[in-house]
Amino acid sequence: MSVRAVTHLNFRGDAREALAFYASAFDGDLAVVTYRDAGSVQDPAEADQVMWGQVSTDAGPSVMAYDVPSAQSFDRGENAFFVSLRGDTAEEITAHWKRLAEGADVLRPLAPAGWAPLYGMLRDRFGVTWVLDVVSEYQA
């Protein structure tokens, strides 16, 4: 048995769109449960928003998300978190980069860095900052 960390992203009304985008970027499987599906509707206007959603892949990247109900405070923050996506090859990282970069602000272009054969940072169109790199052994 193993335990793995999965990044959980919080949105206000656009979790379904974000999850669909990530499913496309990672060639993943999308699962969504709405507040209506779960019988947990607090505000009828939010019944079809995401109460629980997940993108999972056989290759590893997974992400969860939901729409924070309007009855709760929500501030997506400026630098509340980064999602780090690390791979063994430049090909797999470059493929994910190209898809995540659609509509994104590139904060650091994907290129060789002193600590990794390939490294880059972008803020996607949903405001999530992604750090992508090719894993290498650290040389102090």
Backbone hydrogen bonds, N-H to C=O, Kabsch-Sander energy under -0.5 kcal/mol:
donor,donor_aa,acceptor,acceptor_aa,energy
7,T,62,S,-0.7
9,L,7,T,-0.5
9,L,64,M,-3.3
11,F,66,Y,-2.4
18,A,14,D,-2.2
19,L,15,A,-3.1
20,A,16,R,-2.4
21,F,17,E,-2.1
22,Y,18,A,-2.5
23,A,19,L,-2.6
24,S,20,A,-1.8
25,A,21,F,-2.6
26,F,22,Y,-2.2
27,D,24,S,-0.7
28,G,23,A,-2.4
29,D,56,S,-3.1
31,A,54,Q,-2.4
33,V,52,W,-3.0
35,Y,49,Q,-1.6
36,R,47,A,-2.6
38,A,34,T,-1.9
39,G,36,R,-1.3
40,S,35,Y,-2.9
42,Q,40,S,-0.6
46,E,43,D,-2.7
47,A,44,P,-1.3
49,Q,46,E,-1.8
51,M,33,V,-2.6
51,M,49,Q,-0.5
52,W,33,V,-2.0
53,G,65,A,-1.3
54,Q,31,A,-2.6
55,V,63,V,-2.9
56,S,29,D,-2.1
63,V,55,V,-2.1
64,M,7,T,-3.0
65,A,53,G,-2.1
66,Y,9,L,-1.5
67,D,50,V,-3.2
68,V,11,F,-3.3
68,V,66,Y,-0.6
72,Q,69,P,-2.0
83,V,129,T,-2.6
84,S,82,F,-0.6
85,L,83,V,-0.5
85,L,131,V,-3.1
86,R,84,S,-0.6
87,G,133,D,-2.2
93,I,89,T,-1.7
94,T,90,A,-2.8
95,A,91,E,-2.1
96,H,92,E,-1.9
97,W,93,I,-2.6
98,K,94,T,-2.5
99,R,95,A,-1.5
100,L,96,H,-2.8
101,A,97,W,-2.3
102,E,99,R,-1.1
104,A,101,A,-2.2
105,D,123,R,-2.8
106,V,104,A,-0.6
107,L,105,D,-0.7
107,L,121,M,-1.8
108,R,121,M,-2.5
111,A,109,P,-0.6
111,A,119,Y,-2.3
113,A,116,A,-2.8
116,A,113,A,-0.8
119,Y,111,A,-2.5
120,G,132,L,-2.2
121,M,108,R,-2.4
122,L,130,W,-2.3
123,R,105,D,-2.9
124,D,122,L,-0.6
124,D,128,V,-2.8
127,G,124,D,-2.4
129,T,81,F,-0.6
130,W,122,L,-3.2
130,W,128,V,-0.6
131,V,83,V,-2.8
132,L,120,G,-2.6
132,L,130,W,-0.5
133,D,85,L,-1.9
134,V,118,L,-2.1
135,V,87,G,-3.0
135,V,133,D,-0.5
140,A,138,Y,-0.7
